[in-house]
Amino acid sequence: MNSRARTWTLIGPDGKPYASERPGTLGGHRRTHIYGRLNCPTALRAVARGGYVQQRVFFLNEQDALAAGYRPCAVCLPSAYVHWRSSSKAD
C-alpha cells in the first residue's frame, strides 16, 4: 500500500512551480500567458493537436493565475476577460 499522498505541480502567484495536495482548477499556457477552465473548448482542441501540452501549466485559483501574470481566456471566461481588459487599459 502506498502511503504517499498524491501531489500536483501548480504555478503559484510568484510564477514558480510548487507541489500541491489539491489539483489545479484552471489551466494555462506558458508562452501566451492565458489561463482558462480545464474544459475550455479552445484549449482542448489545442491539447488534441499535440504540442500545447508541453506548455500547459495549472493554477489553484484565478488569483494565483492573475498574480503570476496570466490573463483570462476570452472564450471560456468572457466576463473575466472583459474585466481584465478594461482594467488593464486603465493602467
PyMOL Python script that loads the backbone (N, CA, C, O; Angstrom):
from pymol import cmd

cmd.read_pdbstr("""\
ATOM      1  N   MET A   1       0.844  -1.190   0.000  1.00  0.00           N
ATOM      2  CA  MET A   1       0.000   0.000   0.000  1.00  0.00           C
ATOM      3  C   MET A   1       0.877   1.237   0.000  1.00  0.00           C
ATOM      4  O   MET A   1       1.829   1.324   0.775  1.00  0.00           O
ATOM      5  N   ASN A   2       0.565   2.197  -0.863  1.00  0.00           N
ATOM      6  CA  ASN A   2       1.326   3.425  -0.979  1.00  0.00           C
ATOM      7  C   ASN A   2       0.791   4.451   0.016  1.00  0.00           C
ATOM      8  O   ASN A   2      -0.372   4.847  -0.063  1.00  0.00           O
ATOM      9  N   SER A   3       1.641   4.881   0.953  1.00  0.00           N
ATOM     10  CA  SER A   3       1.191   5.829   1.983  1.00  0.00           C
ATOM     11  C   SER A   3       1.434   7.276   1.568  1.00  0.00           C
ATOM     12  O   SER A   3       1.025   8.199   2.274  1.00  0.00           O
ATOM     13  N   ARG A   4       2.099   7.485   0.427  1.00  0.00           N
ATOM     14  CA  ARG A   4       2.358   8.849  -0.028  1.00  0.00           C
ATOM     15  C   ARG A   4       1.103   9.464  -0.612  1.00  0.00           C
ATOM     16  O   ARG A   4       0.373   8.822  -1.367  1.00  0.00           O
ATOM     17  N   ALA A   5       0.863  10.702  -0.257  1.00  0.00           N
ATOM     18  CA  ALA A   5      -0.283  11.433  -0.805  1.00  0.00           C
ATOM     19  C   ALA A   5       0.061  11.879  -2.221  1.00  0.00           C
ATOM     20  O   ALA A   5       1.215  12.195  -2.513  1.00  0.00           O
ATOM     21  N   ARG A   6      -0.915  11.905  -3.079  1.00  0.00           N
ATOM     22  CA  ARG A   6      -0.707  12.366  -4.447  1.00  0.00           C
ATOM     23  C   ARG A   6      -0.532  13.878  -4.436  1.00  0.00           C
ATOM     24  O   ARG A   6      -1.210  14.583  -3.688  1.00  0.00           O
ATOM     25  N   THR A   7       0.377  14.368  -5.264  1.00  0.00           N
ATOM     26  CA  THR A   7       0.574  15.809  -5.381  1.00  0.00           C
ATOM     27  C   THR A   7       0.513  16.225  -6.848  1.00  0.00           C
ATOM     28  O   THR A   7       0.764  15.429  -7.753  1.00  0.00           O
ATOM     29  N   TRP A   8       0.174  17.489  -7.050  1.00  0.00           N
ATOM     30  CA  TRP A   8       0.119  18.089  -8.382  1.00  0.00           C
ATOM     31  C   TRP A   8       1.089  19.252  -8.401  1.00  0.00           C
ATOM     32  O   TRP A   8       1.294  19.912  -7.382  1.00  0.00           O
ATOM     33  N   THR A   9       1.680  19.504  -9.542  1.00  0.00           N
ATOM     34  CA  THR A   9       2.555  20.658  -9.695  1.00  0.00           C
ATOM     35  C   THR A   9       1.742  21.815 -10.244  1.00  0.00           C
ATOM     36  O   THR A   9       1.208  21.747 -11.351  1.00  0.00           O
ATOM     37  N   LEU A  10       1.654  22.873  -9.461  1.00  0.00           N
ATOM     38  CA  LEU A  10       0.903  24.069  -9.833  1.00  0.00           C
ATOM     39  C   LEU A  10       1.849  25.255  -9.927  1.00  0.00           C
ATOM     40  O   LEU A  10       2.976  25.203  -9.434  1.00  0.00           O
ATOM     41  N   ILE A  11       1.386  26.320 -10.561  1.00  0.00           N
ATOM     42  CA  ILE A  11       2.138  27.572 -10.613  1.00  0.00           C
ATOM     43  C   ILE A  11       1.546  28.511  -9.572  1.00  0.00           C
ATOM     44  O   ILE A  11       0.337  28.745  -9.548  1.00  0.00           O
ATOM     45  N   GLY A  12       2.398  29.039  -8.723  1.00  0.00           N
ATOM     46  CA  GLY A  12       1.950  29.942  -7.666  1.00  0.00           C
ATOM     47  C   GLY A  12       1.889  31.387  -8.126  1.00  0.00           C
ATOM     48  O   GLY A  12       2.251  31.692  -9.262  1.00  0.00           O
ATOM     49  N   PRO A  13       1.435  32.281  -7.256  1.00  0.00           N
ATOM     50  CA  PRO A  13       1.321  33.694  -7.606  1.00  0.00           C
ATOM     51  C   PRO A  13       2.658  34.325  -7.987  1.00  0.00           C
ATOM     52  O   PRO A  13       2.693  35.345  -8.674  1.00  0.00           O
ATOM     53  N   ASP A  14       3.759  33.717  -7.540  1.00  0.00           N
ATOM     54  CA  ASP A  14       5.087  34.233  -7.895  1.00  0.00           C
ATOM     55  C   ASP A  14       5.566  33.693  -9.240  1.00  0.00           C
ATOM     56  O   ASP A  14       6.673  34.012  -9.675  1.00  0.00           O
ATOM     57  N   GLY A  15       4.739  32.873  -9.907  1.00  0.00           N
ATOM     58  CA  GLY A  15       5.097  32.317 -11.204  1.00  0.00           C
ATOM     59  C   GLY A  15       5.966  31.077 -11.130  1.00  0.00           C
ATOM     60  O   GLY A  15       6.379  30.550 -12.163  1.00  0.00           O
ATOM     61  N   LYS A  16       6.250  30.603  -9.927  1.00  0.00           N
ATOM     62  CA  LYS A  16       7.113  29.432  -9.753  1.00  0.00           C
ATOM     63  C   LYS A  16       6.280  28.190  -9.437  1.00  0.00           C
ATOM     64  O   LYS A  16       5.240  28.286  -8.786  1.00  0.00           O
ATOM     65  N   PRO A  17       6.738  27.026  -9.900  1.00  0.00           N
ATOM     66  CA  PRO A  17       6.002  25.780  -9.620  1.00  0.00           C
ATOM     67  C   PRO A  17       6.133  25.361  -8.158  1.00  0.00           C
ATOM     68  O   PRO A  17       7.143  25.625  -7.505  1.00  0.00           O
ATOM     69  N   TYR A  18       5.097  24.708  -7.668  1.00  0.00           N
ATOM     70  CA  TYR A  18       5.123  24.138  -6.317  1.00  0.00           C
ATOM     71  C   TYR A  18       4.233  22.904  -6.278  1.00  0.00           C
ATOM     72  O   TYR A  18       3.327  22.760  -7.099  1.00  0.00           O
ATOM     73  N   ALA A  19       4.493  22.018  -5.327  1.00  0.00           N
ATOM     74  CA  ALA A  19       3.696  20.807  -5.163  1.00  0.00           C
ATOM     75  C   ALA A  19       2.465  21.132  -4.320  1.00  0.00           C
ATOM     76  O   ALA A  19       2.564  21.808  -3.296  1.00  0.00           O
ATOM     77  N   SER A  20       1.316  20.647  -4.757  1.00  0.00           N
ATOM     78  CA  SER A  20       0.066  20.903  -4.048  1.00  0.00           C
ATOM     79  C   SER A  20      -0.658  19.586  -3.796  1.00  0.00           C
ATOM     80  O   SER A  20      -0.624  18.681  -4.630  1.00  0.00           O
ATOM     81  N   GLU A  21      -1.306  19.486  -2.655  1.00  0.00           N
ATOM     82  CA  GLU A  21      -2.131  18.316  -2.371  1.00  0.00           C
ATOM     83  C   GLU A  21      -3.479  18.413  -3.072  1.00  0.00           C
ATOM     84  O   GLU A  21      -4.218  17.431  -3.147  1.00  0.00           O
ATOM     85  N   ARG A  22      -3.800  19.609  -3.591  1.00  0.00           N
ATOM     86  CA  ARG A  22      -5.058  19.824  -4.331  1.00  0.00           C
ATOM     87  C   ARG A  22      -4.730  20.038  -5.799  1.00  0.00           C
ATOM     88  O   ARG A  22      -3.752  20.714  -6.116  1.00  0.00           O
ATOM     89  N   PRO A  23      -5.522  19.482  -6.693  1.00  0.00           N
ATOM     90  CA  PRO A  23      -5.263  19.713  -8.123  1.00  0.00           C
ATOM     91  C   PRO A  23      -5.640  21.142  -8.516  1.00  0.00           C
ATOM     92  O   PRO A  23      -6.399  21.811  -7.815  1.00  0.00           O
ATOM     93  N   GLY A  24      -5.113  21.584  -9.618  1.00  0.00           N
ATOM     94  CA  GLY A  24      -5.446  22.911 -10.115  1.00  0.00           C
ATOM     95  C   GLY A  24      -6.877  22.966 -10.613  1.00  0.00           C
ATOM     96  O   GLY A  24      -7.438  21.953 -11.031  1.00  0.00           O
ATOM     97  N   THR A  25      -7.459  24.142 -10.567  1.00  0.00           N
ATOM     98  CA  THR A  25      -8.825  24.333 -11.058  1.00  0.00           C
ATOM     99  C   THR A  25      -8.831  25.047 -12.402  1.00  0.00           C
ATOM    100  O   THR A  25      -9.862  25.115 -13.071  1.00  0.00           O
ATOM    101  N   LEU A  26      -7.661  25.587 -12.801  1.00  0.00           N
ATOM    102  CA  LEU A  26      -7.540  26.314 -14.061  1.00  0.00           C
ATOM    103  C   LEU A  26      -6.279  25.864 -14.780  1.00  0.00           C
ATOM    104  O   LEU A  26      -5.283  25.514 -14.147  1.00  0.00           O
ATOM    105  N   GLY A  27      -6.331  25.876 -16.108  1.00  0.00           N
ATOM    106  CA  GLY A  27      -5.156  25.557 -16.909  1.00  0.00           C
ATOM    107  C   GLY A  27      -4.675  26.795 -17.616  1.00  0.00           C
ATOM    108  O   GLY A  27      -5.449  27.719 -17.866  1.00  0.00           O
ATOM    109  N   GLY A  28      -3.405  26.819 -17.938  1.00  0.00           N
ATOM    110  CA  GLY A  28      -2.845  27.952 -18.647  1.00  0.00           C
ATOM    111  C   GLY A  28      -1.814  27.513 -19.664  1.00  0.00           C
ATOM    112  O   GLY A  28      -1.447  26.340 -19.731  1.00  0.00           O
ATOM    113  N   HIS A  29      -1.356  28.461 -20.451  1.00  0.00           N
ATOM    114  CA  HIS A  29      -0.337  28.211 -21.459  1.00  0.00           C
ATOM    115  C   HIS A  29       0.855  29.109 -21.163  1.00  0.00           C
ATOM    116  O   HIS A  29       0.732  30.332 -21.113  1.00  0.00           O
ATOM    117  N   ARG A  30       1.998  28.487 -20.971  1.00  0.00           N
ATOM    118  CA  ARG A  30       3.201  29.186 -20.527  1.00  0.00           C
ATOM    119  C   ARG A  30       3.649  30.289 -21.497  1.00  0.00           C
ATOM    120  O   ARG A  30       4.075  31.352 -21.045  1.00  0.00           O
ATOM    121  N   ARG A  31       3.565  30.068 -22.801  1.00  0.00           N
ATOM    122  CA  ARG A  31       4.042  31.076 -23.756  1.00  0.00           C
ATOM    123  C   ARG A  31       3.072  32.230 -23.956  1.00  0.00           C
ATOM    124  O   ARG A  31       3.499  33.380 -24.052  1.00  0.00           O
ATOM    125  N   THR A  32       1.773  31.946 -24.019  1.00  0.00           N
ATOM    126  CA  THR A  32       0.805  33.017 -24.271  1.00  0.00           C
ATOM    127  C   THR A  32       0.361  33.730 -22.998  1.00  0.00           C
ATOM    128  O   THR A  32      -0.203  34.822 -23.059  1.00  0.00           O
ATOM    129  N   HIS A  33       0.614  33.115 -21.850  1.00  0.00           N
ATOM    130  CA  HIS A  33       0.179  33.648 -20.555  1.00  0.00           C
ATOM    131  C   HIS A  33      -1.334  33.860 -20.508  1.00  0.00           C
ATOM    132  O   HIS A  33      -1.819  34.886 -20.031  1.00  0.00           O
ATOM    133  N   ILE A  34      -2.069  32.863 -21.014  1.00  0.00           N
ATOM    134  CA  ILE A  34      -3.530  32.864 -20.953  1.00  0.00           C
ATOM    135  C   ILE A  34      -3.954  31.691 -20.079  1.00  0.00           C
ATOM    136  O   ILE A  34      -3.402  30.598 -20.196  1.00  0.00           O
ATOM    137  N   TYR A  35      -4.933  31.912 -19.202  1.00  0.00           N
ATOM    138  CA  TYR A  35      -5.473  30.821 -18.393  1.00  0.00           C
ATOM    139  C   TYR A  35      -6.970  30.707 -18.640  1.00  0.00           C
ATOM    140  O   TYR A  35      -7.622  31.662 -19.061  1.00  0.00           O
ATOM    141  N   GLY A  36      -7.503  29.513 -18.368  1.00  0.00           N
ATOM    142  CA  GLY A  36      -8.933  29.291 -18.532  1.00  0.00           C
ATOM    143  C   GLY A  36      -9.387  28.030 -17.827  1.00  0.00           C
ATOM    144  O   GLY A  36      -8.626  27.377 -17.114  1.00  0.00           O
ATOM    145  N   ARG A  37     -10.653  27.708 -18.049  1.00  0.00           N
ATOM    146  CA  ARG A  37     -11.219  26.498 -17.444  1.00  0.00           C
ATOM    147  C   ARG A  37     -10.538  25.261 -18.014  1.00  0.00           C
ATOM    148  O   ARG A  37     -10.032  25.280 -19.136  1.00  0.00           O
ATOM    149  N   LEU A  38     -10.530  24.199 -17.243  1.00  0.00           N
ATOM    150  CA  LEU A  38      -9.922  22.953 -17.703  1.00  0.00           C
ATOM    151  C   LEU A  38     -10.682  22.345 -18.877  1.00  0.00           C
ATOM    152  O   LEU A  38     -10.119  21.560 -19.640  1.00  0.00           O
ATOM    153  N   ASN A  39     -11.954  22.702 -19.024  1.00  0.00           N
ATOM    154  CA  ASN A  39     -12.758  22.166 -20.131  1.00  0.00           C
ATOM    155  C   ASN A  39     -12.956  23.188 -21.252  1.00  0.00           C
ATOM    156  O   ASN A  39     -13.901  23.067 -22.031  1.00  0.00           O
ATOM    157  N   CYS A  40     -12.097  24.171 -21.343  1.00  0.00           N
ATOM    158  CA  CYS A  40     -12.187  25.199 -22.386  1.00  0.00           C
ATOM    159  C   CYS A  40     -12.093  24.526 -23.759  1.00  0.00           C
ATOM    160  O   CYS A  40     -11.133  23.800 -24.020  1.00  0.00           O
ATOM    161  N   PRO A  41     -13.069  24.755 -24.636  1.00  0.00           N
ATOM    162  CA  PRO A  41     -13.032  24.106 -25.936  1.00  0.00           C
ATOM    163  C   PRO A  41     -11.801  24.477 -26.766  1.00  0.00           C
ATOM    164  O   PRO A  41     -11.272  23.630 -27.485  1.00  0.00           O
ATOM    165  N   THR A  42     -11.347  25.701 -26.680  1.00  0.00           N
ATOM    166  CA  THR A  42     -10.161  26.114 -27.435  1.00  0.00           C
ATOM    167  C   THR A  42      -8.920  25.387 -26.935  1.00  0.00           C
ATOM    168  O   THR A  42      -8.124  24.892 -27.733  1.00  0.00           O
ATOM    169  N   ALA A  43      -8.754  25.322 -25.628  1.00  0.00           N
ATOM    170  CA  ALA A  43      -7.601  24.622 -25.055  1.00  0.00           C
ATOM    171  C   ALA A  43      -7.666  23.124 -25.352  1.00  0.00           C
ATOM    172  O   ALA A  43      -6.646  22.508 -25.663  1.00  0.00           O
ATOM    173  N   LEU A  44      -8.856  22.539 -25.259  1.00  0.00           N
ATOM    174  CA  LEU A  44      -8.985  21.106 -25.534  1.00  0.00           C
ATOM    175  C   LEU A  44      -8.625  20.788 -26.983  1.00  0.00           C
ATOM    176  O   LEU A  44      -8.013  19.754 -27.251  1.00  0.00           O
ATOM    177  N   ARG A  45      -8.992  21.657 -27.918  1.00  0.00           N
ATOM    178  CA  ARG A  45      -8.597  21.445 -29.323  1.00  0.00           C
ATOM    179  C   ARG A  45      -7.081  21.521 -29.464  1.00  0.00           C
ATOM    180  O   ARG A  45      -6.477  20.717 -30.175  1.00  0.00           O
ATOM    181  N   ALA A  46      -6.470  22.484 -28.788  1.00  0.00           N
ATOM    182  CA  ALA A  46      -5.010  22.624 -28.852  1.00  0.00           C
ATOM    183  C   ALA A  46      -4.316  21.416 -28.225  1.00  0.00           C
ATOM    184  O   ALA A  46      -3.306  20.943 -28.746  1.00  0.00           O
ATOM    185  N   VAL A  47      -4.848  20.920 -27.116  1.00  0.00           N
ATOM    186  CA  VAL A  47      -4.291  19.731 -26.471  1.00  0.00           C
ATOM    187  C   VAL A  47      -4.386  18.538 -27.425  1.00  0.00           C
ATOM    188  O   VAL A  47      -3.440  17.759 -27.535  1.00  0.00           O
ATOM    189  N   ALA A  48      -5.515  18.393 -28.110  1.00  0.00           N
ATOM    190  CA  ALA A  48      -5.711  17.275 -29.032  1.00  0.00           C
ATOM    191  C   ALA A  48      -4.720  17.327 -30.197  1.00  0.00           C
ATOM    192  O   ALA A  48      -4.331  16.287 -30.728  1.00  0.00           O
ATOM    193  N   ARG A  49      -4.315  18.527 -30.592  1.00  0.00           N
ATOM    194  CA  ARG A  49      -3.352  18.668 -31.697  1.00  0.00           C
ATOM    195  C   ARG A  49      -1.933  18.306 -31.277  1.00  0.00           C
ATOM    196  O   ARG A  49      -1.107  17.972 -32.126  1.00  0.00           O
ATOM    197  N   GLY A  50      -1.636  18.369 -29.977  1.00  0.00           N
ATOM    198  CA  GLY A  50      -0.313  17.932 -29.539  1.00  0.00           C
ATOM    199  C   GLY A  50       0.500  18.936 -28.761  1.00  0.00           C
ATOM    200  O   GLY A  50       0.311  19.067 -27.552  1.00  0.00           O
ATOM    201  N   GLY A  51       1.400  19.650 -29.410  1.00  0.00           N
ATOM    202  CA  GLY A  51       2.418  20.487 -28.788  1.00  0.00           C
ATOM    203  C   GLY A  51       2.007  21.354 -27.615  1.00  0.00           C
ATOM    204  O   GLY A  51       2.837  21.661 -26.759  1.00  0.00           O
ATOM    205  N   TYR A  52       0.763  21.751 -27.554  1.00  0.00           N
ATOM    206  CA  TYR A  52       0.260  22.612 -26.487  1.00  0.00           C
ATOM    207  C   TYR A  52       0.550  22.026 -25.106  1.00  0.00           C
ATOM    208  O   TYR A  52       0.807  22.762 -24.154  1.00  0.00           O
ATOM    209  N   VAL A  53       0.507  20.718 -25.008  1.00  0.00           N
ATOM    210  CA  VAL A  53       0.658  20.043 -23.717  1.00  0.00           C
ATOM    211  C   VAL A  53       2.004  20.375 -23.072  1.00  0.00           C
ATOM    212  O   VAL A  53       2.096  20.471 -21.848  1.00  0.00           O
ATOM    213  N   GLN A  54       3.038  20.549 -23.877  1.00  0.00           N
ATOM    214  CA  GLN A  54       4.365  20.851 -23.330  1.00  0.00           C
ATOM    215  C   GLN A  54       4.412  22.213 -22.650  1.00  0.00           C
ATOM    216  O   GLN A  54       5.273  22.445 -21.802  1.00  0.00           O
ATOM    217  N   GLN A  55       3.513  23.107 -23.003  1.00  0.00           N
ATOM    218  CA  GLN A  55       3.483  24.463 -22.432  1.00  0.00           C
ATOM    219  C   GLN A  55       2.371  24.647 -21.400  1.00  0.00           C
ATOM    220  O   GLN A  55       2.165  25.756 -20.907  1.00  0.00           O
ATOM    221  N   ARG A  56       1.654  23.572 -21.070  1.00  0.00           N
ATOM    222  CA  ARG A  56       0.500  23.641 -20.179  1.00  0.00           C
ATOM    223  C   ARG A  56       0.952  23.787 -18.735  1.00  0.00           C
ATOM    224  O   ARG A  56       1.865  23.093 -18.288  1.00  0.00           O
ATOM    225  N   VAL A  57       0.309  24.693 -18.010  1.00  0.00           N
ATOM    226  CA  VAL A  57       0.529  24.886 -16.576  1.00  0.00           C
ATOM    227  C   VAL A  57      -0.834  24.906 -15.892  1.00  0.00           C
ATOM    228  O   VAL A  57      -1.866  25.041 -16.549  1.00  0.00           O
ATOM    229  N   PHE A  58      -0.830  24.770 -14.576  1.00  0.00           N
ATOM    230  CA  PHE A  58      -2.082  24.715 -13.824  1.00  0.00           C
ATOM    231  C   PHE A  58      -2.015  25.637 -12.620  1.00  0.00           C
ATOM    232  O   PHE A  58      -0.956  25.848 -12.028  1.00  0.00           O
ATOM    233  N   PHE A  59      -3.179  26.182 -12.274  1.00  0.00           N
ATOM    234  CA  PHE A  59      -3.300  27.113 -11.150  1.00  0.00           C
ATOM    235  C   PHE A  59      -4.367  26.626 -10.195  1.00  0.00           C
ATOM    236  O   PHE A  59      -5.354  26.017 -10.605  1.00  0.00           O
ATOM    237  N   LEU A  60      -4.162  26.897  -8.925  1.00  0.00           N
ATOM    238  CA  LEU A  60      -5.144  26.553  -7.906  1.00  0.00           C
ATOM    239  C   LEU A  60      -6.388  27.415  -8.042  1.00  0.00           C
ATOM    240  O   LEU A  60      -7.506  26.938  -7.848  1.00  0.00           O
ATOM    241  N   ASN A  61      -6.191  28.692  -8.379  1.00  0.00           N
ATOM    242  CA  ASN A  61      -7.322  29.609  -8.473  1.00  0.00           C
ATOM    243  C   ASN A  61      -6.986  30.790  -9.386  1.00  0.00           C
ATOM    244  O   ASN A  61      -5.851  30.950  -9.835  1.00  0.00           O
ATOM    245  N   GLU A  62      -7.991  31.600  -9.641  1.00  0.00           N
ATOM    246  CA  GLU A  62      -7.843  32.741 -10.544  1.00  0.00           C
ATOM    247  C   GLU A  62      -6.876  33.787  -9.993  1.00  0.00           C
ATOM    248  O   GLU A  62      -6.131  34.395 -10.761  1.00  0.00           O
ATOM    249  N   GLN A  63      -6.875  34.005  -8.690  1.00  0.00           N
ATOM    250  CA  GLN A  63      -5.987  34.992  -8.094  1.00  0.00           C
ATOM    251  C   GLN A  63      -4.525  34.628  -8.355  1.00  0.00           C
ATOM    252  O   GLN A  63      -3.714  35.500  -8.668  1.00  0.00           O
ATOM    253  N   ASP A  64      -4.190  33.353  -8.227  1.00  0.00           N
ATOM    254  CA  ASP A  64      -2.810  32.921  -8.487  1.00  0.00           C
ATOM    255  C   ASP A  64      -2.443  33.127  -9.951  1.00  0.00           C
ATOM    256  O   ASP A  64      -1.333  33.564 -10.258  1.00  0.00           O
ATOM    257  N   ALA A  65      -3.365  32.817 -10.852  1.00  0.00           N
ATOM    258  CA  ALA A  65      -3.095  32.980 -12.285  1.00  0.00           C
ATOM    259  C   ALA A  65      -2.849  34.446 -12.622  1.00  0.00           C
ATOM    260  O   ALA A  65      -1.894  34.769 -13.328  1.00  0.00           O
ATOM    261  N   LEU A  66      -3.695  35.322 -12.128  1.00  0.00           N
ATOM    262  CA  LEU A  66      -3.532  36.757 -12.383  1.00  0.00           C
ATOM    263  C   LEU A  66      -2.231  37.286 -11.777  1.00  0.00           C
ATOM    264  O   LEU A  66      -1.503  38.043 -12.418  1.00  0.00           O
ATOM    265  N   ALA A  67      -1.946  36.883 -10.542  1.00  0.00           N
ATOM    266  CA  ALA A  67      -0.727  37.344  -9.870  1.00  0.00           C
ATOM    267  C   ALA A  67       0.528  36.868 -10.593  1.00  0.00           C
ATOM    268  O   ALA A  67       1.556  37.546 -10.562  1.00  0.00           O
ATOM    269  N   ALA A  68       0.452  35.702 -11.247  1.00  0.00           N
ATOM    270  CA  ALA A  68       1.592  35.163 -11.984  1.00  0.00           C
ATOM    271  C   ALA A  68       1.737  35.808 -13.360  1.00  0.00           C
ATOM    272  O   ALA A  68       2.655  35.477 -14.110  1.00  0.00           O
ATOM    273  N   GLY A  69       0.827  36.734 -13.694  1.00  0.00           N
ATOM    274  CA  GLY A  69       0.935  37.465 -14.948  1.00  0.00           C
ATOM    275  C   GLY A  69       0.164  36.873 -16.116  1.00  0.00           C
ATOM    276  O   GLY A  69       0.431  37.216 -17.268  1.00  0.00           O
ATOM    277  N   TYR A  70      -0.783  35.994 -15.839  1.00  0.00           N
ATOM    278  CA  TYR A  70      -1.604  35.392 -16.886  1.00  0.00           C
ATOM    279  C   TYR A  70      -2.912  36.173 -17.010  1.00  0.00           C
ATOM    280  O   TYR A  70      -3.358  36.808 -16.055  1.00  0.00           O
ATOM    281  N   ARG A  71      -3.519  36.120 -18.194  1.00  0.00           N
ATOM    282  CA  ARG A  71      -4.796  36.797 -18.404  1.00  0.00           C
ATOM    283  C   ARG A  71      -5.878  35.761 -18.670  1.00  0.00           C
ATOM    284  O   ARG A  71      -5.573  34.650 -19.105  1.00  0.00           O
ATOM    285  N   PRO A  72      -7.149  36.108 -18.412  1.00  0.00           N
ATOM    286  CA  PRO A  72      -8.249  35.170 -18.645  1.00  0.00           C
ATOM    287  C   PRO A  72      -8.460  34.896 -20.135  1.00  0.00           C
ATOM    288  O   PRO A  72      -8.198  35.751 -20.981  1.00  0.00           O
ATOM    289  N   CYS A  73      -8.934  33.702 -20.436  1.00  0.00           N
ATOM    290  CA  CYS A  73      -9.283  33.307 -21.798  1.00  0.00           C
ATOM    291  C   CYS A  73     -10.577  34.008 -22.200  1.00  0.00           C
ATOM    292  O   CYS A  73     -11.547  34.014 -21.442  1.00  0.00           O
ATOM    293  N   ALA A  74     -10.589  34.594 -23.388  1.00  0.00           N
ATOM    294  CA  ALA A  74     -11.781  35.288 -23.881  1.00  0.00           C
ATOM    295  C   ALA A  74     -12.882  34.317 -24.278  1.00  0.00           C
ATOM    296  O   ALA A  74     -14.046  34.708 -24.360  1.00  0.00           O
ATOM    297  N   VAL A  75     -12.533  33.052 -24.526  1.00  0.00           N
ATOM    298  CA  VAL A  75     -13.522  32.061 -24.967  1.00  0.00           C
ATOM    299  C   VAL A  75     -14.284  31.468 -23.781  1.00  0.00           C
ATOM    300  O   VAL A  75     -15.515  31.497 -23.758  1.00  0.00           O
ATOM    301  N   CYS A  76     -13.565  30.936 -22.809  1.00  0.00           N
ATOM    302  CA  CYS A  76     -14.250  30.226 -21.714  1.00  0.00           C
ATOM    303  C   CYS A  76     -14.502  31.090 -20.479  1.00  0.00           C
ATOM    304  O   CYS A  76     -15.280  30.703 -19.607  1.00  0.00           O
ATOM    305  N   LEU A  77     -13.858  32.249 -20.393  1.00  0.00           N
ATOM    306  CA  LEU A  77     -14.064  33.169 -19.266  1.00  0.00           C
ATOM    307  C   LEU A  77     -14.334  34.577 -19.794  1.00  0.00           C
ATOM    308  O   LEU A  77     -13.611  35.513 -19.454  1.00  0.00           O
ATOM    309  N   PRO A  78     -15.376  34.737 -20.627  1.00  0.00           N
ATOM    310  CA  PRO A  78     -15.579  36.026 -21.295  1.00  0.00           C
ATOM    311  C   PRO A  78     -15.768  37.207 -20.353  1.00  0.00           C
ATOM    312  O   PRO A  78     -15.225  38.279 -20.621  1.00  0.00           O
ATOM    313  N   SER A  79     -16.508  37.060 -19.272  1.00  0.00           N
ATOM    314  CA  SER A  79     -16.711  38.213 -18.378  1.00  0.00           C
ATOM    315  C   SER A  79     -15.423  38.552 -17.627  1.00  0.00           C
ATOM    316  O   SER A  79     -15.136  39.728 -17.407  1.00  0.00           O
ATOM    317  N   ALA A  80     -14.647  37.549 -17.233  1.00  0.00           N
ATOM    318  CA  ALA A  80     -13.358  37.817 -16.584  1.00  0.00           C
ATOM    319  C   ALA A  80     -12.402  38.486 -17.564  1.00  0.00           C
ATOM    320  O   ALA A  80     -11.620  39.356 -17.182  1.00  0.00           O
ATOM    321  N   TYR A  81     -12.468  38.074 -18.840  1.00  0.00           N
ATOM    322  CA  TYR A  81     -11.626  38.685 -19.863  1.00  0.00           C
ATOM    323  C   TYR A  81     -11.988  40.160 -20.055  1.00  0.00           C
ATOM    324  O   TYR A  81     -11.104  41.015 -20.119  1.00  0.00           O
ATOM    325  N   VAL A  82     -13.287  40.458 -20.148  1.00  0.00           N
ATOM    326  CA  VAL A  82     -13.727  41.845 -20.329  1.00  0.00           C
ATOM    327  C   VAL A  82     -13.265  42.690 -19.145  1.00  0.00           C
ATOM    328  O   VAL A  82     -12.778  43.806 -19.328  1.00  0.00           O
ATOM    329  N   HIS A  83     -13.416  42.166 -17.945  1.00  0.00           N
ATOM    330  CA  HIS A  83     -12.969  42.882 -16.747  1.00  0.00           C
ATOM    331  C   HIS A  83     -11.465  43.099 -16.787  1.00  0.00           C
ATOM    332  O   HIS A  83     -10.997  44.207 -16.528  1.00  0.00           O
ATOM    333  N   TRP A  84     -10.696  42.056 -17.108  1.00  0.00           N
ATOM    334  CA  TRP A  84      -9.242  42.172 -17.206  1.00  0.00           C
ATOM    335  C   TRP A  84      -8.850  43.204 -18.252  1.00  0.00           C
ATOM    336  O   TRP A  84      -7.979  44.041 -18.010  1.00  0.00           O
ATOM    337  N   ARG A  85      -9.485  43.147 -19.405  1.00  0.00           N
ATOM    338  CA  ARG A  85      -9.144  44.058 -20.493  1.00  0.00           C
ATOM    339  C   ARG A  85      -9.426  45.512 -20.112  1.00  0.00           C
ATOM    340  O   ARG A  85      -8.606  46.396 -20.357  1.00  0.00           O
ATOM    341  N   SER A  86     -10.596  45.748 -19.508  1.00  0.00           N
ATOM    342  CA  SER A  86     -10.931  47.130 -19.140  1.00  0.00           C
ATOM    343  C   SER A  86     -10.017  47.635 -18.033  1.00  0.00           C
ATOM    344  O   SER A  86      -9.664  48.814 -18.023  1.00  0.00           O
ATOM    345  N   SER A  87      -9.626  46.771 -17.098  1.00  0.00           N
ATOM    346  CA  SER A  87      -8.742  47.224 -16.027  1.00  0.00           C
ATOM    347  C   SER A  87      -7.301  47.365 -16.505  1.00  0.00           C
ATOM    348  O   SER A  87      -6.557  48.190 -15.974  1.00  0.00           O
ATOM    349  N   SER A  88      -6.896  46.580 -17.491  1.00  0.00           N
ATOM    350  CA  SER A  88      -5.516  46.709 -17.991  1.00  0.00           C
ATOM    351  C   SER A  88      -5.349  47.948 -18.857  1.00  0.00           C
ATOM    352  O   SER A  88      -4.244  48.479 -18.959  1.00  0.00           O
ATOM    353  N   LYS A  89      -6.416  48.415 -19.478  1.00  0.00           N
ATOM    354  CA  LYS A  89      -6.356  49.659 -20.273  1.00  0.00           C
ATOM    355  C   LYS A  89      -6.239  50.879 -19.361  1.00  0.00           C
ATOM    356  O   LYS A  89      -5.710  51.915 -19.763  1.00  0.00           O
ATOM    357  N   ALA A  90      -6.737  50.747 -18.125  1.00  0.00           N
ATOM    358  CA  ALA A  90      -6.679  51.864 -17.177  1.00  0.00           C
ATOM    359  C   ALA A  90      -5.271  52.093 -16.656  1.00  0.00           C
ATOM    360  O   ALA A  90      -4.961  53.176 -16.159  1.00  0.00           O
ATOM    361  N   ASP A  91      -4.411  51.077 -16.764  1.00  0.00           N
ATOM    362  CA  ASP A  91      -3.039  51.194 -16.239  1.00  0.00           C
ATOM    363  C   ASP A  91      -2.207  52.096 -17.041  1.00  0.00           C
ATOM    364  O   ASP A  91      -1.034  52.296 -16.727  1.00  0.00           O
TER     365      ASP A  91
END
""", "prot")
cmd.dss("prot")
cmd.show_as("cartoon", "prot")
cmd.util.cbc("prot")
cmd.orient("prot")
